[in-house]
């Protein structure tokens, strides 16, 4: 097992973790090698530094045979499904991806009931597909708005903004205000008002949550695509206008999650809608030029009066062809354990275990880490009041793959917002008809 973390840091993490983890019984699997396909990236790598502790406790080994960005990993897993090569064991998964994978086994009966009982019940519901618990949730996702505080405290900027837009410069309450502020702050190519992911399910999800905030919906109750509505056009036009005005970097059509996180940390972006998992990274002066200058608010509202709140959970699953399912279940239990989730929560990743939510906030308060207390209080409210998932159906991935290239085409000016959404809706309707969902 390899990690991008230094050996010294990995050993410190493992030693700290071992104090409590050794009290758990993860079984003995001497000589077993568990092959795994993991998500890679700055938010996800630190957890893997704990794996040597599981290896030490169980006598097994972990071979990470793939570690990629989730969209690349999704494509690889689908290739494995087509080729019938799914005899590896543990796969990184996500509640929005899981319904399209027929390869994962039901974890009930393999993972202990008392382990499952420790998770937030709603997250377990979202991890269940066709009555089968096909994944254990690692951490949850929802985005809120990070911003550079100094920009809003600048007296000249306050005066200039008020003169141009007719209202006070303050952290935005609506997405219309975000657009105004992003255009106002932008000074390309040196500084940008905001940014967004621009391809794969990432942009499908961002459009989807903006659509909901604008009062629209992806489908009606009979699975007719409805995202090419007036609300859909307004939602997509928000991205189009920001790109056309150069208020966002020219490369956003190719951005995924690490690009936006690293972009905000570079100090060249004013407003950034992002996951809580970046919080500690953003506020660490060794990694970030905005450390100590970060404000956070709940995601703004659209014209429909609702906040954006596209949500889901990163998870781990076990393939049906895994030759050593008990060892794989032990590993997955370890990677989603209380100790593992406390470790990830310290960087801002949102836990899926009920007890961790309270304990990590108490720990931050004890260390007078007001920034991380603010992060968790903001995100806890957002998860409770703003969160909604994409349709948890197998066809969501296929619909997204039809939708996102059209969103991208509109963004760069190759199609109008209405034409792009009409074309995507036509393709999505065919998918739903072929699936038998739409009569």
Long-range contacts (C-beta under 8 A, 24 or more apart in sequence): 1-48, 1-51, 1-52, 1-55, 1-61, 1-62, 1-63, 1-64, 2-64, 3-45, 3-48, 3-49, 3-51, 4-45, 5-45, 5-46, 5-49, 9-49, 10-49, 10-52, 13-46, 13-49, 13-50, 13-343, 14-49, 14-50, 14-52, 14-53, 17-50, 17-53, 17-339, 17-340, 17-343, 18-53, 20-338, 20-339, 21-53, 21-57, 21-334, 21-337, 21-339, 22-57, 24-334, 24-337, 26-54, 26-57, 26-58, 26-330, 26-333, 26-334, 27-58, 27-326, 27-327, 27-330, 28-58, 28-59, 29-58, 29-59, 29-60, 29-324, 29-326, 29-327, 29-330, 30-59, 30-60, 31-59, 31-60, 32-59, 32-60, 32-61, 32-324, 32-327, 33-60, 33-61, 33-62, 33-63, 34-60, 34-61, 34-62, 34-63, 34-89, 34-90, 34-324, 34-327, 34-328, 34-331, 35-63, 35-65, 35-88, 35-89, 35-90, 36-62, 36-63, 36-64, 36-65, 36-88, 36-89, 36-90, 36-91, 36-331, 37-64, 37-65, 37-66, 37-67, 37-73, 37-76, 37-77, 37-88, 37-90, 37-91, 37-92, 38-64, 38-66, 38-67, 38-73, 38-90, 38-92, 39-67, 39-68, 39-69, 39-70, 39-73, 39-92, 39-314, 40-67, 40-68, 40-69, 41-69, 41-70, 41-257, 41-258, 42-258, 42-261, 42-262, 42-278, 42-281, 43-257, 43-261, 43-275, 43-277, 43-278, 43-281, 43-347, 43-349, 44-92, 44-314, 46-343, 46-344, 46-347, 47-138, 47-335, 47-340, 47-343, 47-344, 50-334, 50-335, 50-340, 50-343, 51-331, 51-335, 54-330, 54-331, 54-334, 54-335, 58-327, 58-330, 60-327, 60-330, 60-331, 62-331, 69-256, 69-257, 69-258, 70-94, 70-97, 71-199, 71-200, 71-201, 71-202, 71-256, 74-201, 74-397, 77-101, 77-103, 86-319, 86-320, 86-321, 87-319, 87-321, 87-322, 87-323, 88-319, 88-322, 89-318, 89-319, 89-322, 89-323, 89-324, 89-325, 89-327, 89-328, 89-331, 90-316, 90-317, 90-318, 90-319, 90-322, 90-328, 90-331, 90-332, 91-316, 91-317, 91-318, 91-319, 92-314, 92-315, 92-316, 93-134, 93-135, 93-314, 93-315, 93-316, 93-317, 94-312, 94-313, 94-314, 94-315, 95-123, 95-126, 95-127, 95-135, 95-137, 95-312, 95-313, 95-315, 95-389, 95-392, 96-201, 96-205, 96-312, 96-389, 96-390, 96-392, 96-396, 97-201, 97-397, 98-127, 98-129, 98-134, 98-135, 98-315, 98-317, 98-392, 99-129, 99-392, 99-393, 99-394, 99-396, 100-394, 100-395, 100-396, 100-397, 100-398, 101-134, 101-317, 103-319, 103-320, 103-321, 104-134, 104-135, 104-317, 104-318, 104-319, 104-320, 105-132, 105-134, 105-317, 105-318, 105-319, 105-320, 105-322, 105-325, 106-132, 106-133, 106-134, 107-133, 107-134, 107-135, 107-136, 107-317, 107-318, 107-329, 107-332, 108-132, 108-133, 110-318, 110-325, 110-326, 110-329, 111-136, 111-329, 111-332, 111-333, 112-333, 115-333, 118-338, 118-353, 118-354, 118-355, 119-336, 119-352, 119-353, 119-354, 120-352, 120-353, 120-354, 123-313, 123-352, 126-312, 126-313, 126-389, 126-392, 127-313, 127-315, 129-392, 134-317, 135-315, 135-316, 135-317, 136-315, 136-316, 136-317, 136-332, 136-333, 136-336, 137-313, 137-314, 137-315, 137-336, 137-352, 138-313, 138-314, 138-315, 138-316, 138-335, 138-336, 138-341, 138-344, 138-352, 139-277, 139-313, 139-314, 139-341, 139-344, 139-345, 139-349, 139-350, 139-351, 139-352, 140-311, 140-312, 140-313, 140-314, 140-350, 140-351, 140-352, 140-383, 141-275, 141-277, 141-311, 141-312, 141-313, 141-314, 141-350, 142-275, 142-276, 142-299, 142-309, 142-310, 142-311, 142-350, 142-379, 142-382, 142-383, 142-386, 142-387, 143-273, 143-274, 143-275, 143-299, 143-308, 143-310, 144-273, 144-274, 144-276, 144-296, 144-297, 144-298, 144-299, 144-378, 144-379, 144-382, 145-171, 145-172, 145-178, 145-271, 145-272, 145-273, 145-296, 145-297, 145-298, 145-299, 145-300, 146-264, 146-271, 146-272, 146-273, 146-274, 146-278, 146-279, 146-282, 146-294, 146-295, 146-296, 147-171, 147-270, 147-271, 147-272, 147-294, 147-295, 147-296, 147-297, 148-267, 148-270, 148-271, 148-290, 148-293, 148-294, 148-295, 149-293, 149-294, 149-295, 150-293, 151-185, 151-270, 152-295, 157-184, 157-185, 160-184, 171-295, 171-297, 172-271, 172-297, 172-300, 173-300, 173-301, 174-300, 174-301, 174-302, 174-303, 175-210, 175-213, 175-238, 175-300, 175-301, 175-302, 175-303, 175-308, 176-303, 177-300, 178-271, 178-300, 179-238, 179-241, 179-242, 179-247, 181-270, 181-271, 182-242, 182-247, 182-248, 182-270, 182-271, 183-242, 183-245, 183-247, 185-247, 185-270, 185-271, 186-245, 186-246, 186-247, 186-248, 186-270, 188-246, 188-247, 188-249, 188-250, 189-249, 189-250, 190-268, 191-268, 191-269, 191-270, 192-247, 192-248, 192-249, 192-263, 192-268, 192-269, 192-270, 193-242, 193-247, 193-248, 193-269, 193-270, 193-271, 194-242, 194-247, 194-248, 194-269, 194-270, 194-271, 194-272, 194-273, 195-248, 195-249, 195-252, 195-255, 195-259, 195-260, 195-263, 195-264, 195-269, 195-272, 196-239, 196-242, 196-248, 196-252, 196-255, 196-260, 196-273, 197-252, 197-255, 197-256, 197-257, 197-259, 197-260, 198-252, 198-253, 198-254, 198-255, 198-408, 198-411, 199-253, 199-254, 199-255, 199-256, 199-404, 199-408, 200-256, 200-400, 200-404, 201-397, 201-400, 201-404, 202-255, 202-256, 202-257, 202-404, 203-239, 203-404, 203-407, 203-408, 204-390, 204-399, 204-400, 204-403, 204-404, 204-407, 205-310, 205-390, 205-400, 206-239, 206-273, 206-310, 207-235, 207-236, 207-239, 207-403, 207-407, 208-310, 208-390, 209-308, 209-309, 209-310, 209-388, 210-235, 210-236, 210-238, 210-239, 210-302, 210-308, 211-235, 212-302, 212-304, 212-306, 212-308, 212-309, 212-310, 212-388, 213-301, 213-302, 213-303, 213-304, 213-306, 213-307, 213-308, 214-302, 214-303, 214-304, 215-302, 215-303, 215-304, 215-305, 215-306, 216-304, 218-390, 218-391, 218-399, 219-391, 219-432, 222-438, 222-439, 223-432, 223-437, 223-438, 224-429, 224-432, 224-438, 225-399, 225-424, 225-425, 225-428, 225-429, 225-432, 226-425, 227-403, 227-421, 227-424, 227-425, 227-428, 228-418, 228-421, 228-422, 228-424, 228-425, 231-304, 232-417, 232-421, 233-417, 233-418, 233-421, 234-302, 234-303, 235-302, 236-407, 236-410, 236-411, 236-417, 236-420, 236-421, 237-417, 239-407, 239-410, 239-411, 240-410, 240-411, 240-413, 240-417, 243-411, 243-412, 244-413, 252-411, 253-408, 253-411, 253-412, 264-290, 265-289, 265-290, 273-299, 273-308, 275-348, 275-349, 276-348, 276-349, 276-350, 276-375, 276-376, 276-379, 277-344, 277-347, 277-348, 277-349, 277-350, 278-348, 279-347, 279-348, 279-371, 279-372, 279-375, 280-346, 280-347, 280-348, 280-372, 281-347, 281-348, 283-371, 283-372, 294-371, 296-374, 296-375, 296-378, 297-378, 298-378, 298-381, 298-382, 298-386, 299-382, 299-386, 307-382, 307-385, 307-386, 308-386, 309-382, 309-386, 309-387, 309-388, 310-388, 310-389, 310-390, 311-383, 311-386, 311-387, 311-388, 311-389, 312-389, 312-390, 313-352, 345-376, 346-372, 348-372, 348-375, 348-376, 350-379, 350-383, 393-437, 394-435, 395-431, 395-432, 395-435, 395-437, 398-431, 399-428, 399-431, 399-432, 402-427, 402-428, 402-431, 403-428
